[in-house]
Amino acid sequence: MEEWEDYVKALREEVNLHLREFLDRKAGESQDTLIRKVSGMIREYSLRGGKRIRPILVLLGCDLFRHHTAEIAKASISIEISQSYFLIQDDIIDQSDTRRGFPSFHIQVWRDIFNSDPSKRRIAESVGIIASDLSESYSHEAMLEAGLPDDIALKGDRLLSEIFEVTGQGELIDVFSSENESFSEADLMRVHLWKTAKYTVEGPLVLGATISGRAKTLQNLSRFGNLLGIAFQIQDDILGVFGDDKKTGKPIKSDINEGKKTLLVLKAMELGSPEEASFISRAIRSGNISDDDFTRVKAIMERTGSLDYSRRLAATLVKKSKDYLSRVEGDAKIKRIIEGFSDYLINRES
């Protein structure tokens, strides 16, 4: 096992310990039966699966400047809990029935509370939205009650709110992209920067550096996180079409069925023939692409060079990101750990 793997494994175990303790407490707080039921479902949803990438990056962002304390580890789970907030809503927006190989939250509610009654599916979605709001409030509570000095906790929570706002703005543009005929690669990069890089890489790293209380300058760390975050999303979109659904935990055709204008889609339409571009346009609007049409879409992405273009761009972004990481004035060992972890993030298969 490489140096970064040992270090990250230990961080993941630490995060899981604090995450479970916090969610156990929240699940048992209320005397109301329904609230306890839904809080328990939030607990189960938040604990199942997940790589804990974001809280691990919070701790690494801190460790660049000082070794994290137990209080900082407790604060790091705030960004992980907020993932339930975003994912529950994402699955309702996308009408996705699965997440990480399990039923999505609103589908679990529909099955467990409403016995899959077709007339109750809408109210199950409403319960999901409320549960996501509860998860968002939990994330702030985790930050503010971790035991950090008041000024540091306030800075951390303010930054957490900023991350959520920028992520929401990116999600808004993404949702409208299917209706925007002029949606371009530049527009997509803005979505990746705001929706993914801010929330998944740059935001957590900067959050950790901020609550360390020792960071002097964050510019190079921020640039590293932004570039790596965009590459991360490009890789995620590649896995969404060319990956193994048994490893990714979601149906392999879901990105196409949800009408996502990924880089793969945009470049295939740009580089393909008019007939091929028209075919892909129809495919991402169909909502239920056939196996044969999905195979044809993949073939067009490969033939036009869209897949190769996406892979090259991701590799270029990662190379540039490492240049910024090398300029960060932080612990040399932790920089090596971050570099190894970043290689894993963009070479992963799930």
N, C-alpha and C positions, 0 to 999 in steps of 0.2 A: 504494500500500500504506500502511495506517495505521501510526501510530507503534508500537502494540502488536504489530502483525504482524511488523514488522522485528525488533523486540527478541526476540519469542518464537521466530521462525525461527532467529535466531542461537543462542538457548539450546538449541533442539532439535538443531541441528547439533553443538553441544558435547556434549550428552548422548549422541547417537548415536556420537560418536567414542569416548568413554570406555566406553560400553556394549559396543561391538564389541571394544575392546581387552581388556576384562575377560573377556568370553565366549570370545574366541579363546584366551586363556590357559587358561581352565578346560576347554575342549574338548580341548586338547592335553596336559593334565597327566598323565593316567593311562597306564600301560603296558598296562593290561588292554583287550583289544579291545572287549568288550561295554560297558565303562564309557565308553570313548572314543566308541563309537557313540551311546549314550544322551546323553552330555554334548554331543555334536555336534548331536543333535536338539533339546536344550534351547536351544542357541545359535541354531539356525535358527528355532525357535518364538518365541523372545524378540525376535529382530530383525525378523521379518516384521510388516508393518503396525504399528498402534499409533500414537497421537498424541503419546506421551510427556508426557501431561498432568501426571502426578504428579511426575516429576523437574523438570519446568519450574516447577511450583508450589513445589517445594523451593527452587529457585534464586531465584525471585521473593520467597519468604518471607525468604530471606537478604538479598537486594538491598534490601529495605525498610530495612535497618539498616546494611548495609555491602556493598560490591561483593564478590561471591563470588570465591574463589580457585580454583585448579585442584584443590586438595584437596577443597574443598566440592563442586565439580562431580563429582569422582569419587565422593564419598559420596552424591550425589543419585541415582545409578543404583540404589542399594539398593532403593528403593521401586518402581522399574520392574521389576527382576528378580523381586521378590516377586509381581508381577502374574502371572507365569507359575505361581508356586506356587498362587495362588488360582484362576486360570482353568483350569488343567489339572484341578483337583479339581472345579470347578463343572461342567465338561463331562461328567465321569464321573457326578456326582450327577444332572445333568439328562438324561443319556444323549443328549447333543448330538453330532452327527457333524461339525459345522462350527464354525469360529471365524475371524472376519475374512475370510471367503470362502475359507478353506483347511480341510483336514481338521483336526479337533480333535486334540490331542496323542495320546491313546490310539488314535484311529483311524489316525493316521500310523504309530504303532508297529505296529499290527495289520497294516497293509499292507506296511510296509517290512521288518519283521523276521519276521512270521509269514505273509506272502503271503495275507492275508485268509482264512486257514483259520478256518471258523466255530467250531471247537472251541478256538481259541486266543484268542478275543475277551476272555475273562475274564482271562487272564494279561496281555494287552495293557493292560487297565485297571490291573492290579497294577503293571506297569512304569510306567504314568502316575503312579500315586500315589507311587511311589518317586522318580520324576523331580521331582515337585512338592516332595517333602521336600528333595531336593538343591537345588532353586531357592531354597527358604527359607533353607537354610544359606549359599548364595551371597550372599543379600541382606545377611546379617549380616557376612560376610567383606568385602563391598564397603564397608560402613560403617566397620568396624574397621581396615581396611588402607588407607584412603584417604590417610593421612598427616596427619590432624587431630591436634591435641594430645590426649593420652590422656583428660583429663577431659571434653573436648568430644565425643570419639568415644564415650565411655561414656554420656554423656547422650543422644547421638543414638541409640545402639543400644537403650538402655532405652526411649526413646520409640517406636522402631520396633517393639519387642516389644509395647508397649502398644497400638499401632495394630493389630497382628496379632490380639491377644487380643480387642479390642472388635469388630473385623471378624468374627472367628469367632463371637462371641456373636450378632451380628446375623444371620449366615448360619444359625445353629442355629434361631433363631426363625423365619426365613424358610422353612426346610425343613419345619418343623412346621406352618406356616400353612395348608397344604392340608388338614390333618387337623383344624384348629381351626375349628369351625363359628361360633364367636363372634369370630373374627378381625376387628378393627375398623380404622377409619381411624387411630385413635390408635396401635394396635399397628403398623400399617404405617409410620407416621411414625417410630416407634422403630427399626424395621428400617432405614429409609432413613438415619436419623441414625447408627446404629452400623455398618451394613454399607457404606454408600456415602459419606456425608459424612466420616466419620472416615478412611476409607482414601483417598478420591479427592481431597478438597479440604482440609478442616480439618487433617487429620493432616500432609500434605505441607507446607502453609504453616507450621504451627507447628514442624515438624521443621526446616525451613530457617531460621526465625527462631532456633530453639534453637542450631543449630550455627554460626550467625553469631557467637555469643558476645557480641552487642551488644544484644539485645532486652531491654527493661526490663519491659514488661507485654504479655501475650499475650491478654488477655480479649477485647478487641474484634476482634482478628484471628481468634480462635477462633469467636466468634459469627458473624462474616462467613462463615467457611468452613462452618460447620454449616448455615446457611440456604441458601447457594449449593449445597452438596452435596445437600440434599434436593431443591431445584429441578432440579438436574442429573439425579437419578434419575427424577423425574417426567417430564422431557423424554425420558429414555432409554426409559421405558415407553410413552410416546406413539409414539416411533419404532418400538418393538417391534411395534406393531399397525398404525399408519398410515404408517409410513415406507416407503422403497424398499429392498427387500432387496439390491439391487445396490449401494447406498450403505452400508447398515448392515453388510453382510457376514454376515448370518445369516438363516435362513428366516423370512419375515414371520409365520408362524403359530407360531413356536417358543414364545413366551411363553404362548400359550393352551394349546398341547400340553403344556407343562411344568406346567400347573395354577397359574400364578402369580396370586396375588391382588393385582393392582396397584390403584392408585387408580381407574383406568378401570373395572376389573371391580367393585370395591366400590361405587362410586357408581352404576354402571349397575344393579346389583342392588338398591341402596337406592331409587333414583328410578324404576325401571321397574315394570311391573305384576307381580303374582305369577307370571304365566305367563312373562314375560320373565326374571325373576330365576331361575326354575327352569330355563329354557333355558340361561342362561349358566352356571349351576351344573353342569349336565350337560356343557356344552361344555368347561369347563376340567378336567373329570374324564375326558374321552374319551380323551385321549392322542394322538388322530389326527383332528382336526376336518376335516370336508369343506370344500371351497371355498364351497359354498352356505351352510353354517352359519357359517363365518367371516365371510362378507359380512353375514349377519344380525346377528352379534354386533357388528360395527362399526356397523351401522345403529342398533342399540339404544343404543350408547354415544353416538352423535351425537344421536339423537332425545331421549334423556333428559337431555341436557345434561352428561353425564359428561365428555365430551371438553372442552367449554368450561370446566367446573369445574376440571379438571386444569390447563388452560392458564392460567386466572386465578390459581390458587393458586401455580403456578410463578412467574408474573410478580410476584405480591405478595411472595413470599419473596425474589426477586432485589432488589426495591426496598428491602426492609428490610435485606437484607445490605449493600447499598451505603451505607446510613446508618451501619452499624457500621464499614465500611471507611474512611469519611470521618473517623472518630474515632481511627483507628490513628495513632500517633505515628511516622511513617516517611517515607521519601523521597517527595516529591509526584509525581515522574515515575513511580516504580515503582507508586504507587497508581493512576495513570492507566493504566499498562500492565495491571495486575491487573484493573481495571474493564473495559477493552476485551476482555481475554481471557475474563473471566467472561460478558460478553454473547455472545461466540462460543460458549461452552460450552452455554448454554441455548437458543441459536438454531440450533444445528448440525443437519445432516440425516444425520449418520452417527456 
